[in-house]
Amino acid sequence: MSSHTKKTNSLLEPEDCLIVIIDVQEKLVPVVAEKESMIKNITKLLKFAKILDLRVLFTEQEKLGPTIKEIKDIYEGTTISKIHFNCFFCPDFEMEVERSRKNTLILAGIESHICVLQTAIYAVDRFRVHVLQDAVSSRSLINRDIAIERMRQVGCIISTTEIFIFELLKKAGTEVFRNVLSFIK
C-alpha cells in the first residue's frame, strides 16, 4: 500500500478517513461488556458519517450472524465477510481499503482484544489508525482495557466518538454542526 502516507501529528480531514465497523453482529453483541454504550456511540458515528458522506466498511466474522439491525439501518456501507481475526487478511477487505485511497482508518466494533486489536496492529505501520475507545468492546472489560493500552503502545491514536466528530466539524454555526447537535446532545 505504498500510495498511503501516514501522518500522525495533524488534525483529521474528512476526505482522508475510512470508518471500519468490525463485527458488530447479532450473535456477538449480546455477550460484550457495556454493549449499550458501544452501540450508542457507533450509532452517533454512523449518523455523522451519513451527514458527511464518509465511506464505511463493515466486517462480519463468519457464523456470527449479520451486523445488528439498529446499526445497519443507519448506514448501508460495504459489508465484508471474513474468517480471519485481522481484517487485512481478508483479500476483499484489503481491496476495499486500497480502493478507498484513504490514509486514516477509524476503528470501532468488537472484540477489542481480538479483531480490532489485530487489525489495528497490522495497519498502524501503513495508516494513521484511530481507535474510538467508547465505540469498542470485548466480553470482558479487562480485555478491552488491555487491548486499548496495547494499541496505544504500538502507535494507534486512542480517541472517542465525540472527539472524532468535533475534529472533523472544525467549527460551530454551520448547518452540519446543527444537524450533528441533534444526536450528540
Backbone as a printed PyTorch tensor [residue, N CA C, xyz], in Angstrom:
tensor([[[  0.8290,  -1.1880,   0.0000],
         [  0.0000,   0.0000,   0.0000],
         [  0.8690,   1.2460,   0.0000]],

        [[  1.7260,   1.3390,  -0.9270],
         [  2.6660,   2.4490,  -0.9600],
         [  1.9930,   3.7830,  -1.2650]],

        [[  0.7410,   3.7640,  -1.7420],
         [  0.0640,   5.0200,  -2.0400],
         [ -0.3780,   5.7520,  -0.7780]],

        [[ -0.3050,   5.0960,   0.3590],
         [ -0.7500,   5.7040,   1.6060],
         [  0.3980,   6.4430,   2.2850]],

        [[  0.0940,   7.6210,   2.7840],
         [  1.0570,   8.4070,   3.5290],
         [  0.5700,   8.5060,   4.9590]],

        [[  1.3790,   8.0250,   5.8870],
         [  0.9680,   8.0180,   7.2900],
         [  1.3940,   9.3170,   7.9630]],

        [[  0.4080,  10.1160,   8.3950],
         [  0.6610,  11.3310,   9.1590],
         [  0.0020,  11.1410,  10.5060]],

        [[  0.7320,  11.4090,  11.5640],
         [  0.1450,  11.1850,  12.8850],
         [ -0.1020,  12.4660,  13.6580]],

        [[  0.6000,  13.5230,  13.3700],
         [  0.5020,  14.7250,  14.1910],
         [ -0.2290,  15.8580,  13.5000]],

        [[ -1.3650,  15.5590,  12.9080],
         [ -2.1700,  16.6050,  12.2910],
         [ -3.6400,  16.2950,  12.5360]],

        [[ -4.4620,  17.3240,  12.4050],
         [ -5.8910,  17.1310,  12.5650],
         [ -6.4410,  16.2770,  11.4280]],

        [[ -7.4970,  15.5510,  11.7240],
         [ -8.1370,  14.7140,  10.7240],
         [ -8.8750,  15.5580,   9.6950]],

        [[ -8.9430,  15.0390,   8.4810],
         [ -9.7160,  15.6520,   7.4070],
         [-10.7210,  14.6300,   6.9100]],

        [[-11.9620,  15.0290,   6.6710],
         [-12.9920,  14.0670,   6.2600],
         [-12.6090,  13.2590,   5.0220]],

        [[-11.9960,  13.9010,   4.0590],
         [-11.6670,  13.2110,   2.8060],
         [-10.5750,  12.1560,   2.9680]],

        [[ -9.9620,  12.0970,   4.1410],
         [ -8.8770,  11.1460,   4.3680],
         [ -9.2860,   9.9800,   5.2760]],

        [[-10.5310,   9.9610,   5.7550],
         [-10.9540,   8.9790,   6.7580],
         [-11.8230,   7.8680,   6.1750]],

        [[-11.4900,   6.6590,   6.5580],
         [-12.2970,   5.4760,   6.2570],
         [-12.7290,   4.8780,   7.5920]],

        [[-14.0330,   4.7580,   7.7940],
         [-14.5550,   4.1920,   9.0340],
         [-14.7170,   2.6880,   8.8520]],

        [[-14.2180,   1.9260,   9.8250],
         [-14.3290,   0.4740,   9.7850],
         [-15.0720,   0.0190,  11.0430]],

        [[-16.2270,  -0.5960,  10.8430],
         [-17.0390,  -1.1290,  11.9350],
         [-16.8420,  -2.6430,  11.9280]],

        [[-16.1680,  -3.1380,  12.9510],
         [-15.7350,  -4.5350,  12.9800],
         [-16.7000,  -5.3990,  13.7970]],

        [[-17.3360,  -6.3450,  13.1280],
         [-18.0410,  -7.4810,  13.7390],
         [-19.0930,  -7.1340,  14.7980]],

        [[-19.8910,  -6.1190,  14.5560],
         [-20.9680,  -5.7770,  15.4850],
         [-22.1830,  -6.6240,  15.0730]],

        [[-22.1240,  -7.9020,  15.4200],
         [-23.0280,  -8.9050,  14.8800],
         [-23.9920,  -9.4800,  15.9090]],

        [[-25.0990, -10.0110,  15.3970],
         [-26.1930, -10.4980,  16.2310],
         [-25.7770, -11.4930,  17.3100]],

        [[-24.8670, -12.4090,  16.9970],
         [-24.5020, -13.4340,  17.9750],
         [-23.3960, -12.9770,  18.9290]],

        [[-22.7490, -11.8640,  18.6280],
         [-21.6340, -11.3970,  19.4470],
         [-22.0270, -10.2350,  20.3670]],

        [[-22.8380,  -9.3270,  19.8780],
         [-23.2170,  -8.1460,  20.6630],
         [-23.7990,  -8.4980,  22.0340]],

        [[-24.6840,  -9.4920,  22.1390],
         [-25.2940,  -9.7570,  23.4580],
         [-24.3040, -10.1230,  24.5610]],

        [[-23.1200, -10.5820,  24.2180],
         [-22.1770, -11.0430,  25.2450],
         [-21.0560, -10.0490,  25.5570]],

        [[-21.0450,  -8.8850,  24.9210],
         [-19.9660,  -7.9330,  25.1910],
         [-20.3340,  -6.9750,  26.3120]],

        [[-19.3210,  -6.5160,  27.0130],
         [-19.4940,  -5.5790,  28.1300],
         [-19.9010,  -4.1990,  27.6030]],

        [[-20.7260,  -3.5290,  28.3630],
         [-21.1450,  -2.1590,  28.0640],
         [-21.6470,  -1.9910,  26.6250]],

        [[-22.3970,  -2.9950,  26.1700],
         [-22.8680,  -3.0060,  24.7850],
         [-23.7660,  -1.8130,  24.4490]],

        [[-24.5960,  -1.3760,  25.4020],
         [-25.4990,  -0.2640,  25.1210],
         [-24.7350,   1.0110,  24.7960]],

        [[-23.7010,   1.2840,  25.5710],
         [-22.8740,   2.4700,  25.3390],
         [-22.1290,   2.3600,  24.0060]],

        [[-21.5840,   1.1990,  23.7250],
         [-20.8690,   0.9910,  22.4670],
         [-21.8100,   1.2220,  21.2900]],

        [[-22.9970,   0.6320,  21.3350],
         [-23.9580,   0.7750,  20.2340],
         [-24.3700,   2.2330,  20.0790]],

        [[-24.5980,   2.9140,  21.1890],
         [-24.9670,   4.3320,  21.1440],
         [-23.8890,   5.1540,  20.4280]],

        [[-22.6200,   4.8780,  20.7260],
         [-21.5380,   5.6370,  20.1020],
         [-21.3300,   5.2560,  18.6410]],

        [[-21.4900,   3.9910,  18.3090],
         [-21.4010,   3.5980,  16.8940],
         [-22.5500,   4.2260,  16.1150]],

        [[-23.7120,   4.3070,  16.7340],
         [-24.8650,   4.9540,  16.1060],
         [-24.5560,   6.4220,  15.8050]],

        [[-23.9990,   7.1350,  16.7800],
         [-23.5970,   8.5370,  16.5600],
         [-22.5850,   8.6260,  15.4150]],

        [[-21.6060,   7.7390,  15.4380],
         [-20.5660,   7.7290,  14.4140],
         [-21.1680,   7.5490,  13.0210]],

        [[-22.1090,   6.6200,  12.8890],
         [-22.7090,   6.3500,  11.5830],
         [-23.6530,   7.4580,  11.1360]],

        [[-24.3690,   8.0700,  12.0600],
         [-25.2030,   9.2200,  11.6940],
         [-24.3220,  10.3510,  11.1690]],

        [[-23.2030,  10.5570,  11.8320],
         [-22.2600,  11.5850,  11.3930],
         [-21.6710,  11.2210,  10.0320]],

        [[-21.2970,   9.9630,   9.8560],
         [-20.7420,   9.5110,   8.5730],
         [-21.7320,   9.7520,   7.4400]],

        [[-22.9880,   9.5340,   7.7190],
         [-24.0240,   9.7490,   6.7050],
         [-24.1260,  11.2330,   6.3380]],

        [[-24.0840,  12.1070,   7.3340],
         [-24.1610,  13.5480,   7.0880],
         [-22.9960,  14.0180,   6.2240]],

        [[-21.7840,  13.5320,   6.5360],
         [-20.6020,  13.9690,   5.7900],
         [-20.2970,  13.0970,   4.5780]],

        [[-21.1040,  12.0590,   4.3760],
         [-20.8920,  11.1190,   3.2810],
         [-19.5050,  10.4640,   3.3580]],

        [[-19.1580,  10.0120,   4.5710],
         [-17.8960,   9.3100,   4.7790],
         [-18.0620,   7.8420,   4.3930]],

        [[-17.0210,   7.2620,   3.8850],
         [-17.0530,   5.8380,   3.4870],
         [-16.9880,   4.9680,   4.7420]],

        [[-17.8170,   3.9200,   4.7810],
         [-17.8570,   2.9920,   5.9110],
         [-17.7580,   1.5620,   5.3900]],

        [[-16.8660,   0.8000,   6.0050],
         [-16.7790,  -0.6380,   5.7500],
         [-17.2460,  -1.3650,   7.0040]],

        [[-18.0650,  -2.3780,   6.8150],
         [-18.4850,  -3.2580,   7.9060],
         [-17.8270,  -4.6120,   7.6710]],

        [[-17.3460,  -5.2330,   8.7470],
         [-16.8900,  -6.6120,   8.6150],
         [-17.8070,  -7.5040,   9.4400]],

        [[-17.9060,  -8.7460,   8.9830],
         [-18.6970,  -9.7430,   9.6880],
         [-17.9200, -11.0500,   9.7380]],

        [[-17.6500, -11.4930,  10.9490],
         [-16.9900, -12.7830,  11.1500],
         [-18.0000, -13.8810,  10.7950]],

        [[-17.5860, -14.8250,   9.9750],
         [-18.4900, -15.8940,   9.5580],
         [-19.0870, -16.6130,  10.7590]],

        [[-20.3440, -16.9880,  10.6220],
         [-21.1130, -17.7730,  11.5870],
         [-21.5830, -16.9930,  12.8170]],

        [[-21.4090, -15.6640,  12.8200],
         [-21.8680, -14.8660,  13.9580],
         [-23.0840, -14.0140,  13.6090]],

        [[-23.6770, -14.2870,  12.4750],
         [-24.8690, -13.5600,  12.0640],
         [-24.5360, -12.2210,  11.4340]],

        [[-25.5720, -11.5200,  10.9650],
         [-25.3520, -10.2290,  10.3290],
         [-25.0570,  -9.1270,  11.3500]],

        [[-24.5630,  -8.0180,  10.8490],
         [-24.4270,  -6.8100,  11.6730],
         [-25.8150,  -6.4780,  12.2250]],

        [[-25.8530,  -6.0560,  13.4880],
         [-27.1540,  -5.8160,  14.1170],
         [-27.9540,  -4.7700,  13.3330]],

        [[-29.2500,  -4.9920,  13.3120],
         [-30.1670,  -4.1790,  12.5060],
         [-30.1080,  -2.6980,  12.8720]],

        [[-30.0390,  -2.3810,  14.1480],
         [-30.0590,  -0.9630,  14.5340],
         [-28.8450,  -0.1950,  14.0220]],

        [[-27.7630,  -0.9000,  13.7180],
         [-26.5770,  -0.2690,  13.1200],
         [-26.7450,  -0.1790,  11.6030]],

        [[-27.1040,  -1.2830,  10.9820],
         [-27.2230,  -1.3020,   9.5190],
         [-28.3750,  -0.4350,   9.0140]],

        [[-29.3880,  -0.2040,   9.8450],
         [-30.4890,   0.6550,   9.4310],
         [-30.0530,   2.1090,   9.2890]],

        [[-28.9760,   2.4830,   9.9310],
         [-28.4910,   3.8630,   9.8710],
         [-27.6650,   4.1050,   8.6210]],

        [[-26.8040,   3.1390,   8.2950],
         [-25.8430,   3.3480,   7.2080],
         [-25.5950,   2.0240,   6.5060]],

        [[-25.8340,   1.9880,   5.2270],
         [-25.6110,   0.7650,   4.4380],
         [-24.2590,   0.8490,   3.7380]],

        [[-23.1870,   0.6460,   4.4750],
         [-21.8620,   0.6350,   3.8650],
         [-21.5750,  -0.7180,   3.2500]],

        [[-20.3800,  -0.8780,   2.7400],
         [-19.9350,  -2.1470,   2.1790],
         [-19.6980,  -3.1320,   3.3120]],

        [[-20.2270,  -4.3580,   3.1670],
         [-20.0480,  -5.3930,   4.1830],
         [-19.1490,  -6.4980,   3.6290]],

        [[-18.1630,  -6.8720,   4.4310],
         [-17.1920,  -7.8850,   4.0300],
         [-17.2260,  -9.0360,   5.0260]],

        [[-17.4380, -10.2400,   4.5180],
         [-17.4180, -11.4380,   5.3420],
         [-15.9770, -11.9110,   5.4800]],

        [[-15.6240, -12.4280,   6.6710],
         [-14.2420, -12.8440,   6.9020],
         [-14.1830, -14.0270,   7.8540]],

        [[-13.0390, -14.7100,   7.8250],
         [-12.7790, -15.7660,   8.8050],
         [-11.5630, -15.4310,   9.6630]],

        [[-10.6940, -14.5670,   9.1630],
         [ -9.5170, -14.1560,   9.9310],
         [ -9.8940, -13.0990,  10.9550]],

        [[ -9.1680, -13.0610,  12.0520],
         [ -9.3780, -12.0100,  13.0430],
         [ -8.8800, -10.6730,  12.5020]],

        [[ -7.7000, -10.6590,  11.9000],
         [ -7.1460,  -9.4590,  11.2860],
         [ -7.8940,  -9.2160,   9.9790]],

        [[ -8.6220,  -8.1180,   9.9010],
         [ -9.4190,  -7.8340,   8.7060],
         [ -8.5770,  -7.7980,   7.4370]],

        [[ -7.3300,  -7.3670,   7.5510],
         [ -6.4710,  -7.2570,   6.3790],
         [ -6.0930,  -8.6040,   5.7750]],

        [[ -6.2830,  -9.6810,   6.5080],
         [ -6.0090, -11.0000,   5.9510],
         [ -7.1300, -11.4690,   5.0290]],

        [[ -8.1930, -10.7070,   4.9660],
         [ -9.2870, -10.9700,   4.0350],
         [ -9.0200, -10.1590,   2.7650]],

        [[ -8.7990, -10.8070,   1.6240],
         [ -8.4770, -10.0730,   0.3940],
         [ -9.5300,  -9.0240,   0.0070]],

        [[-10.8050,  -9.3020,   0.2470],
         [-11.8440,  -8.3240,  -0.0890],
         [-11.7100,  -7.0600,   0.7520]],

        [[-11.3610,  -7.2200,   2.0130],
         [-11.1620,  -6.0600,   2.8800],
         [ -9.9520,  -5.2540,   2.3990]],

        [[ -8.8540,  -5.9400,   2.1770],
         [ -7.6330,  -5.2740,   1.6970],
         [ -7.9290,  -4.4950,   0.4120]],

        [[ -8.6790,  -5.1040,  -0.4920],
         [ -9.0060,  -4.4660,  -1.7630],
         [ -9.8700,  -3.2140,  -1.5450]],

        [[-10.8640,  -3.3050,  -0.6550],
         [-11.7370,  -2.1550,  -0.3880],
         [-10.9720,  -1.0050,   0.2690]],

        [[-10.0710,  -1.3210,   1.1730],
         [ -9.2690,  -0.2750,   1.8080],
         [ -8.3710,   0.3860,   0.7700]],

        [[ -7.7430,  -0.4190,  -0.0550],
         [ -6.8790,   0.1300,  -1.1080],
         [ -7.6990,   0.9980,  -2.0660]],

        [[ -8.8590,   0.5250,  -2.4460],
         [ -9.7310,   1.2580,  -3.3700],
         [-10.1630,   2.6040,  -2.7780]],

        [[-10.3030,   2.6760,  -1.4680],
         [-10.7530,   3.9170,  -0.8200],
         [ -9.7290,   5.0390,  -0.9350]],

        [[ -8.4680,   4.6770,  -1.0400],
         [ -7.3630,   5.6380,  -1.1370],
         [ -7.3040,   6.5710,   0.0830]],

        [[ -7.7340,   6.0740,   1.2320],
         [ -7.6970,   6.8470,   2.4720],
         [ -6.4310,   6.5030,   3.2490]],

        [[ -5.9530,   7.4650,   4.0110],
         [ -4.7500,   7.2660,   4.8260],
         [ -5.0510,   7.0660,   6.3020]],

        [[ -6.2890,   7.3190,   6.7010],
         [ -6.6610,   7.2260,   8.1080],
         [ -7.8010,   6.2410,   8.2740]],

        [[ -7.5990,   5.2670,   9.1570],
         [ -8.6420,   4.3040,   9.4830],
         [ -9.2200,   4.6530,  10.8430]],

        [[-10.5280,   4.7100,  10.9260],
         [-11.2410,   4.9660,  12.1750],
         [-11.8980,   3.6420,  12.5570]],

        [[-11.4330,   3.0220,  13.6480],
         [-11.8930,   1.6940,  14.0150],
         [-12.8770,   1.7270,  15.1760]],

        [[-13.9460,   0.9360,  15.0280],
         [-14.9360,   0.7240,  16.0780],
         [-15.3980,  -0.7240,  15.9640]],

        [[-15.9600,  -1.2580,  17.0460],
         [-16.5250,  -2.5980,  16.9620],
         [-16.0120,  -3.5530,  18.0170]],

        [[-16.1040,  -4.8530,  17.7070],
         [-15.8030,  -5.8920,  18.6740],
         [-15.0840,  -7.0680,  18.0050]],

        [[-14.3610,  -7.8350,  18.6950],
         [-13.9500,  -7.6070,  20.0590],
         [-12.6350,  -6.8390,  20.0830]],

        [[-12.5110,  -5.9390,  21.0370],
         [-11.3380,  -5.0610,  21.1380],
         [-10.0310,  -5.8280,  21.1510]],

        [[-10.0030,  -6.9250,  21.8900],
         [ -8.7470,  -7.6470,  22.0970],
         [ -8.4840,  -8.7130,  21.0350]],

        [[ -9.3700,  -8.8500,  20.0740],
         [ -9.1580,  -9.8530,  19.0270],
         [ -9.1220,  -9.1450,  17.6720]],

        [[-10.2670,  -8.9980,  17.0380],
         [-10.3000,  -8.4630,  15.6770],
         [ -9.8840,  -6.9940,  15.5820]],

        [[-10.3510,  -6.1700,  16.5130],
         [ -9.9610,  -4.7550,  16.4830],
         [ -8.4560,  -4.6380,  16.7100]],

        [[ -7.9490,  -5.3170,  17.7240],
         [ -6.5210,  -5.2640,  18.0530],
         [ -5.6500,  -5.7410,  16.8940]],

        [[ -5.9390,  -6.9080,  16.3600],
         [ -5.0890,  -7.4650,  15.3000],
         [ -5.1360,  -6.6100,  14.0370]],

        [[ -6.2990,  -6.0720,  13.7200],
         [ -6.4220,  -5.1860,  12.5550],
         [ -5.6340,  -3.8970,  12.7820]],

        [[ -5.7660,  -3.3220,  13.9620],
         [ -5.0710,  -2.0650,  14.2760],
         [ -3.5560,  -2.2340,  14.2470]],

        [[ -3.0630,  -3.2790,  14.8910],
         [ -1.6060,  -3.5020,  14.9320],
         [ -1.0550,  -3.7090,  13.5270]],

        [[ -1.7690,  -4.4650,  12.7210],
         [ -1.3180,  -4.7240,  11.3540],
         [ -1.3130,  -3.4350,  10.5310]],

        [[ -2.3020,  -2.5840,  10.7490],
         [ -2.4710,  -1.3860,   9.9230],
         [ -1.5830,  -0.2190,  10.3260]],

        [[ -1.1270,  -0.1870,  11.5750],
         [ -0.5030,   1.0320,  12.1000],
         [  0.7920,   1.4300,  11.3790]],

        [[  1.4630,   0.5120,  10.7460],
         [  2.6670,   0.8770,  10.0030],
         [  2.3600,   1.5090,   8.6450]],

        [[  1.1380,   1.3550,   8.1760],
         [  0.7820,   1.8680,   6.8470],
         [ -0.2460,   2.9840,   6.8750]],

        [[ -0.9720,   3.1070,   7.9830],
         [ -2.0490,   4.0810,   8.0880],
         [ -1.9610,   4.8100,   9.4170]],

        [[ -2.6360,   5.9410,   9.4710],
         [ -2.8990,   6.5640,  10.7580],
         [ -4.1440,   5.8490,  11.2640]],

        [[ -4.0550,   5.2210,  12.4220],
         [ -5.1440,   4.4160,  12.9610],
         [ -5.6900,   5.0850,  14.2210]],

        [[ -6.9730,   5.4350,  14.1650],
         [ -7.6810,   5.9720,  15.3260],
         [ -8.6360,   4.8960,  15.8160]],

        [[ -8.5380,   4.5540,  17.0780],
         [ -9.4570,   3.6040,  17.6980],
         [-10.3570,   4.3930,  18.6260]],

        [[-11.6560,   4.2880,  18.4050],
         [-12.6190,   5.0250,  19.2240],
         [-12.9420,   4.1950,  20.4630]],

        [[-12.3080,   4.5470,  21.5560],
         [-12.3740,   3.7520,  22.7810],
         [-13.7980,   3.5400,  23.2690]],

        [[-14.6570,   4.5220,  23.0920],
         [-16.0330,   4.3800,  23.5650],
         [-16.9340,   3.6620,  22.5560]],

        [[-16.3610,   3.2270,  21.4360],
         [-17.1260,   2.5180,  20.4030],
         [-16.5410,   1.1360,  20.1290]],

        [[-15.7570,   0.6310,  21.0820],
         [-15.2360,  -0.7410,  21.0000],
         [-15.5480,  -1.4460,  22.3110]],

        [[-15.6200,  -2.7680,  22.2510],
         [-15.8350,  -3.5270,  23.4690],
         [-15.3510,  -4.9580,  23.2920]],

        [[-15.3580,  -5.6730,  24.4030],
         [-15.0000,  -7.0910,  24.4550],
         [-15.9420,  -7.7630,  25.4470]],

        [[-15.8510,  -9.0700,  25.5290],
         [-16.6790,  -9.7800,  26.5050],
         [-16.3190,  -9.3870,  27.9260]],

        [[-15.0580,  -9.0220,  28.1600],
         [-14.6660,  -8.5560,  29.4920],
         [-13.9650,  -7.2020,  29.3780]],

        [[-14.1720,  -6.3670,  30.3920],
         [-13.5740,  -5.0330,  30.3750],
         [-12.0580,  -5.0910,  30.4760]],

        [[-11.5170,  -6.0770,  31.1830],
         [-10.0570,  -6.1760,  31.2890],
         [ -9.4500,  -6.4140,  29.9110]],

        [[-10.0600,  -7.2690,  29.1090],
         [ -9.5470,  -7.4950,  27.7590],
         [ -9.6500,  -6.2350,  26.9080]],

        [[-10.7610,  -5.5110,  27.0290],
         [-10.9060,  -4.2590,  26.2860],
         [ -9.8320,  -3.2640,  26.7100]],

        [[ -9.6530,  -3.0930,  28.0160],
         [ -8.7150,  -2.0860,  28.5130],
         [ -7.2730,  -2.4120,  28.1470]],

        [[ -6.8960,  -3.6730,  28.2640],
         [ -5.5290,  -4.0680,  27.8920],
         [ -5.3290,  -3.9250,  26.3800]],

        [[ -6.3390,  -4.2590,  25.6050],
         [ -6.2430,  -4.0950,  24.1460],
         [ -6.0370,  -2.6270,  23.7780]],

        [[ -6.7890,  -1.7320,  24.4240],
         [ -6.6270,  -0.2920,  24.1710],
         [ -5.1910,   0.1320,  24.4920]],

        [[ -4.6880,  -0.3160,  25.6260],
         [ -3.3150,   0.0380,  26.0070],
         [ -2.3040,  -0.5180,  25.0070]],

        [[ -2.5040,  -1.7390,  24.5770],
         [ -1.5750,  -2.3440,  23.5960],
         [ -1.6160,  -1.5730,  22.2760]],

        [[ -2.7970,  -1.1980,  21.8270],
         [ -2.8980,  -0.4310,  20.5820],
         [ -2.2060,   0.9190,  20.7210]],

        [[ -2.3580,   1.5500,  21.8750],
         [ -1.6700,   2.8240,  22.1340],
         [ -0.1490,   2.6190,  22.0710]],

        [[  0.3400,   1.5410,  22.6820],
         [  1.7830,   1.2610,  22.7210],
         [  2.3830,   1.0990,  21.3280]],

        [[  1.6230,   0.5380,  20.3870],
         [  2.1720,   0.3250,  19.0450],
         [  1.9730,   1.5180,  18.1240]],

        [[  1.3290,   2.5690,  18.6080],
         [  1.2320,   3.7900,  17.8210],
         [ -0.1490,   4.1610,  17.3220]],

        [[ -1.1620,   3.4300,  17.7200],
         [ -2.5290,   3.8310,  17.3680],
         [ -2.9110,   5.0560,  18.1900]],

        [[ -3.7820,   5.8550,  17.6320],
         [ -4.2970,   7.0180,  18.3350],
         [ -5.6080,   6.5940,  18.9830]],

        [[ -5.6690,   6.7130,  20.2900],
         [ -6.8750,   6.3470,  21.0210],
         [ -7.7080,   7.6090,  21.1850]],

        [[ -8.9540,   7.5250,  20.7630],
         [ -9.8150,   8.6940,  20.7350],
         [-11.2170,   8.2880,  21.2040]],

        [[-12.1730,   9.1780,  21.0170],
         [-13.5680,   8.8660,  21.3130],
         [-14.4220,   9.3100,  20.1290]],

        [[-15.6560,   8.8860,  20.1510],
         [-16.5750,   9.2360,  19.0690],
         [-16.7440,  10.7510,  18.9620]],

        [[-16.9840,  11.4130,  20.0870],
         [-17.1800,  12.8670,  20.0290],
         [-15.9080,  13.6130,  19.6310]],

        [[-14.7610,  13.1640,  20.0960],
         [-13.5080,  13.8130,  19.6640],
         [-13.4000,  13.7380,  18.1520]],

        [[-13.6500,  12.5520,  17.5960],
         [-13.5860,  12.3710,  16.1470],
         [-14.5760,  13.2940,  15.4330]],

        [[-15.8090,  13.3040,  15.8930],
         [-16.8440,  14.1190,  15.2450],
         [-16.4760,  15.6040,  15.2660]],

        [[-16.1000,  16.1210,  16.4260],
         [-15.8030,  17.5510,  16.5120],
         [-14.4960,  17.9120,  15.8110]],

        [[-13.5630,  16.9720,  15.7270],
         [-12.3330,  17.2350,  14.9790],
         [-12.6410,  17.4200,  13.4960]],

        [[-13.5720,  16.6370,  12.9650],
         [-13.9390,  16.8040,  11.5570],
         [-14.8470,  18.0130,  11.3320]],

        [[-15.6830,  18.3520,  12.3150],
         [-16.5790,  19.5010,  12.1670],
         [-15.8040,  20.8190,  12.0510]],

        [[-14.7950,  20.9630,  12.8500],
         [-13.8980,  22.1170,  12.8490],
         [-14.5020,  23.4270,  13.3770]],

        [[-15.8330,  23.6600,  13.2100],
         [-16.4090,  24.9200,  13.6980],
         [-17.8960,  24.7590,  13.9660]],

        [[-18.3990,  25.6630,  14.7930],
         [-19.8250,  25.7070,  15.1180],
         [-20.5280,  26.6310,  14.1350]],

        [[-21.8500,  26.6540,  14.2350],
         [-22.6080,  27.6320,  13.4640],
         [-22.9470,  27.2120,  12.0500]],

        [[-22.5470,  26.0420,  11.6330],
         [-22.8530,  25.5770,  10.2730],
         [-24.0940,  24.6930,  10.3010]],

        [[-24.6530,  24.4500,   9.1370],
         [-25.8010,  23.5470,   9.0270],
         [-25.4140,  22.1390,   9.4760]],

        [[-24.2310,  21.6870,   9.1120],
         [-23.7590,  20.3620,   9.5290],
         [-23.6470,  20.3100,  11.0490]],

        [[-23.0870,  21.3330,  11.6540],
         [-22.9740,  21.3960,  13.1120],
         [-24.3510,  21.2750,  13.7700]],

        [[-25.3300,  22.0190,  13.2640],
         [-26.6810,  21.9640,  13.8200],
         [-27.2880,  20.5650,  13.6700]],

        [[-27.0560,  19.9180,  12.5390],
         [-27.5500,  18.5510,  12.3330],
         [-26.9190,  17.5740,  13.3160]],

        [[-25.6410,  17.7430,  13.5680],
         [-24.9170,  16.8500,  14.4810],
         [-25.4090,  17.0450,  15.9220]],

        [[-25.6780,  18.2730,  16.3060],
         [-26.1530,  18.5390,  17.6610],
         [-27.4230,  17.7570,  17.9990]],

        [[-28.2200,  17.4710,  16.9970],
         [-29.4830,  16.7580,  17.2350],
         [-29.2760,  15.3690,  17.8080]],

        [[-28.1290,  14.7380,  17.5510],
         [-27.9010,  13.4020,  18.1230],
         [-26.6880,  13.3360,  19.0580]],

        [[-25.9660,  14.4100,  19.2030],
         [-24.8290,  14.4360,  20.1440],
         [-25.3030,  14.7570,  21.5560]],

        [[-26.2860,  15.6180,  21.6730],
         [-26.7700,  16.0540,  22.9930],
         [-27.4330,  14.9340,  23.7610]]])
